[in-house]
Structure formats: C-alpha cells, structure tokens
Amino acid sequence: MAGFRNILLIGASGAIGAVLLDEFQKDSSFSVTVLRRVSSKFQPPAGVRVITIPDSYPSDDLVAAFKGQDVIVNCTTTLSVSDQFRMVDAAIAAGVRRYIPSEYGLNNMRPDAQALNAVFHDKGKIQEYLRAKAADGSIEWMSVSCGMWLKWSMAHDFLGMHVREKKFVFWDDGEGYFSCTTEENTAAGIVKALGMPEETRNKNIFLSDFAITQKQLLTAVEKAQGVKYRRETIDSEAFIIEKQEAVRNGDKFATFALIEAGFVTGRFGGHLEKEPGEIMNEKLGLPKRTLDDVVAGALGTMGLI
C-alpha cells in the first residue's frame, strides 16, 4: 500500500489538535492543511496551508476542502462529534483514502458506553458508519482510543481532581481502573500509525501509557505536592441517574459529568487493557511514561509545584 502524504486536520486549535499539528510538522513526509471555521481566530504556524469554511460546515465546502487529501484527521470538540457523519460523506465524495474520527477516549463500541451519554453514543455510531463504508470499499478508517489525558483533566477539574482547591472526589470506592495516555504520546501515536498504513487500516488503535485508579492518582498528586487533599465521595449509580435526567431537561453540561463517570468508574470501557484489542504503544515506538512523572509535569504546567 502506498504511503500517505496529504493530511487535512480539523480542530487544530483544540486540546489534541494543537499537539497533533506540532507532531505532524516534525515529520517532513507529511504535508498538512488546516481546516478553519470563519469565526475561528486560530493562526497556524507559518508555512501551514489553511482552508477557511463557514461555521456550519456545508457539505459542498467540505467536499471542496477535502479534494486532494489522503487523510482527514478530525480533532473537533466533544460536543460536535455528530457533525462527522456529514464529514465522512464529504470525504468519500472527495476521494479521500482514510478518515480518522474524533475519538480519543474509551471503547465507544460498547453498548453500555453508548447508553451512558450522547457523546459516547455518537462516537460509537460514527465508528459503525465508517466500518460499514469501509466494508463496501468507499473509504478506509482508523480510530484512536487513548483513555484520558491527565494534564487536560487536571486543568479542567476532571477525573475527580480539583487541584486548585486541594480536593479530590471519589466515584464509589475510587478503585475503578481507567487508561491514560499523554497528549504527546497520543499525537505521536497517530503520526506513527499513519506511517504504517497497512497495519493500521480499518483498525481502532488502543494507546495507554498506564492504567490507574482514582486512589492511585490521588496518591501521586499528594506525593508531588507534599500535601493532603480533602476527600469527597459520589454514589456513581445515583449520580448517573441524576445527570441523565438533567441532560433530558436540557442541561448540556451534565454530559461532561457523564463522560467523567464513564472513565473513573471503570465500568464502561475506559480500562483499555481489558478491552478486545491491542495496546500499540510499544509497536509504535512511543516513549514510556510513568504516573508520577505525568502528574508532576501537569502540576508544573499549572504552577502548582
């Protein structure tokens, strides 16, 4: 199979998109174009080609933007994942070889994950749609499940961490396992996987630097800061019922709480080492990371150590 050359990146200013753009620029075998919405103020680095389209992502504009591209890499925000059905169709119409959906989480093919919240549901359905299109020869796909990003989670009071308040919230006993990958290894994994086109064709790539529990995470945070955190506990079953009802009543922010529950409880496919598939960090040549080092780096980024 011939290698990939032309890459179009959607969501290049986001949490993973910005890191991925930097990673692509380190590899001269790829030529990267950024798709930018009209309202975006993002300015990519010099030398990166930019295509600007309306915020609503009209299908005709998408097809025009996608023409000549080998791979579309979608890094759009969590609550915009359903836009990808139209993007997949546009990629097929434009003759794109491979589509990488905005995934970057747990195993969204699990029915219990899809039932938990709309984001996991939509991501799973997009994977199903891509698999169907690949089966009829319309396009190939690759998705990336990488667990959670601790640096992002720490900055956004996620996974029970409230480091500015020195507070930690456990879901149940805090013993549910979930996988974690740094943003840097996630981006490097995507770039390296595209350099192995046959081995990664029509495959969900699992990445995990390590799998941990909330209790292990708190121990690492307290060790790095040399302080003890205030602890609180959530009954996950009652919490999930409450937040799903809130979503039905129009509270979109409750979806983020349900995403958090999906990981920290360890029950919805976030412990990738236990899911059907292969952790590909070693095969892709990704550097090893430790929990203590990643936690210390995240706290340092926030100026807390």
N, C-alpha and C positions, 0 to 999 in steps of 0.2 A: 504494500500500500504506500502510495506517495505521501510524503510528509505535508504538514500544514504550514502555510506561510502567512496568509492574511487573516488577522483576528479583529473582530469588532467587539468592543467592550461596552456594555450597557450598565450604568450605575457606577461610573469610575470615581465618583467623589465620595462613595459610601465607605462603611467600615471595612469591608473586604475589597471593594473595587479599587480604592486608592492604593492599597498594599499590592494588589494584583497588577495594577498598571506599572508600579515601580519594578515588580519582578519581571514582567514582560520586557521592560526596557533594558534589562541586564542581558537579554538573550537576542543576539543580532539575527537569529534565524527567523524571528517573527516580526512582521510589520503590523503595528497596532493602530486602529482607528477607534476614536471615542464617539459614541452616540450621545449627544447632549440635548436636553429639552430647552425650549426657548426661554423658559423662566429661570433656568439654572445660571448661577453666577460662577460656576466652576471653570477655572482656567487650567487646562492640562499643561504639562511641561512643554517647552519649546521642541518643535520637531514632530509632535504627535498630531496627526490629522484629526480634525473634528468635523462631524456632520451634525447639524442642528435641525431638529424637527419639532412640530407642535407638541405641547404637553400631553395631549390626548393619544399620542402615538397612532396617528391614522395609518390604516393598512397600506395604502399606496405609498406613503412616505417611508414606511418600514421596508417595503419591497425595494424601493429605490436605494435606500441606505445599505441594504444587505447585499446588493448585487456585487459580485466580485470578491465576496468574503468566503473564506474557507470554514471559519468557525465563528459562531456567535456565543459570547460568554455573558450571561446575564447575572448581574450583581445588584439588582434593584431591591428596594426596601421590602421588608417583610410583608407589609400590608398591601403591596402592589403585585403580589405574585400571580393573581388571576389574569393580569394583562398578558401573561405569557402565551395563552392559547392563541391569541392573535399573532404574537411574535413568531411562534412555531410555524404557523401557516404562512407568514410572510417569508420566513427563512426557506421553506420548501419552494415557494413561488420564485424566489430569487436564485435557487440552485445552490444554497449553502450545503456544505458537506456534513457538518456536525453542529449540534446545538447543545449548550451546557446551561441547564436551567438554574434559577436562583434557588438553591437547595441549602447546603451548608448547615446541616443540623443533625437530626436524628434519622432513624429509618422510617420515612414517611409512607412507606408502602404498607405499614402495619394498619389494619382496620381500627384497632383501639386508638392509635395515634390520630388517625383521620377523624375519629369520632370526638376527640378531645377538644379541638378548636378548628376554626376555619382555615387558619394558615397551614397547619399540618394537612388538612383535608385537601386544600387547593394544590399544595406541593405534591401530594401523592397522586392526585388526578392528572397533573401535568406530566408526571413520570409515566403514568399509564398511557396517556395520549402519545407521548414520544415513543414508547415501546410499540404501540400499535402502528405508528407511522414508519418506524424502522422495520417492522415486520413486513410491510408492503413495499419496502425499498425506497420510500420517499426521502428519508434523511437518516443519519445516524445520530446518536446521542451519547453523552457522558454526564453523569451527575456526581456530586461530591458531598458525602456526609462526613462531617468532621467533629461532631459533638459541639461543645460550647467553646467560645473564646473567653478565657479568664480575664484578659485585660479589658475587653469590652464590657464584660459582665461586672467587673469591679467598678468601672466608671459609671455604670447605669443601674447600680443597686440591684443586681441580678444574682441568681443562684443563692439567695439568702444573705448576700454580703451587703452591709451598709457601713462601709469603712469610714466614711466621714463622721458617722455617729458612734463608731465603735460598737455596732450592734450586729448580731447575726440571727437570722430567722431559720429555724429548722423546720423542714416538712417532716412530720411524724418523728421518727427517731433519728433522722439525719444519716441513715445508713444505706440509702439508695445509691447505687453506683451510676455514674454518667461519665462519658468520654470527653476529653478536652484536647484541643489542638490549638497551637498559637496561630494568630493571623498570618504570621510569616511562613510557617510551615504549610498552612492551607494554600496560600498563594503559590509557593514553590511547588507544592504537590500538583496543582493544576497545570502549571507550565511544564513540569517534567512529564506529566501524564500525556500532554499533547505531543510531546516528543516521542511517545510510544504509541502511535496511532492504532496499530492492530491490537495490541494487548489491552487497550482501554476502550475499544469500540463497543458501544451499546452496553456499558457497564456502570454500575454505581460504585464509585471509588470510595472506600472507607479509609479515613485518616484518623489516627488517635495517637497523641503523644503519651497519654496515660489515662487511666480510668480511676476516678476517685469518688469518695463520698463527701457529703457536706461536713461531716465531722473531721475528716482528714483535711479538708480545705480550711476550716476554721483553725485547726492546729497550726497549719502552715502560716496563716495570716498572723495569728498571735505570736508565733515564733519570730517572724520577720520584724514585727513592730515592737516586740517586748512588752505587750500589754494584754490584759484580759478583756474580752468583749462581753457585753450584756447579751443574754440569750433569750430568745422567744421561740415558741413552738406553734405550728399550724397543724390542724387536723386536715390532711390533704383531701379526704373524701368530702367533708363538709365544704371545704374551700372551693373545690372544683364545681360542686353543685351551685354554690353561691355565684361564682364567676360566670358559669354558663348561663345562668338566669340573667345576670347583668348584661351579658352580650345580647341575649334575646330582647332586652329592654333598650338596646341602642348604645350601650357603653362599649365603645371600641377598645378603650384602654384595658378592659378586662381580658381581652385576648392575650395581651402580653403576660398577664398573670398566669393564664392557662398554658402558655408556651413555657414559662418558668417551671410550672408544676410538671410539665411533660418531661423535663430533664431531671430535676432534683429528686423526684420520687423513685426514679429508676425503673418505672413500670411500663414505659411507652416507647421503648426502642432507642433510648439515649445511651445505653451501655453497648456500644457498637461491637465490642469484643464478644458479646453474647448473641449477636445477630447473624443471620445467614450472610456470609460474605467474607472478604479478606481485608485485613488491615494492611495497607500497602505502603506504609511509611518506609520500611526497610527496602522494599523493591524499588521505590522511587528515589532512594538515596537521601532521605530527609534527615537532618541532624536530630539527635536525641535531645529531648527536653525533660527537665525534672520539675515536679510541682513546686519545690522550694524556690528554684531559680525563676520560674514563670511568675510566681506570686511576688517575689521581691522586685522583679522588673516592673510589674504592674503598679505596685505601690510606689516605686520610684518615679514612674511616669506621672503619677498623681501628686508627687511631692510629699508623700506621707512617710517616707523613711529617708 
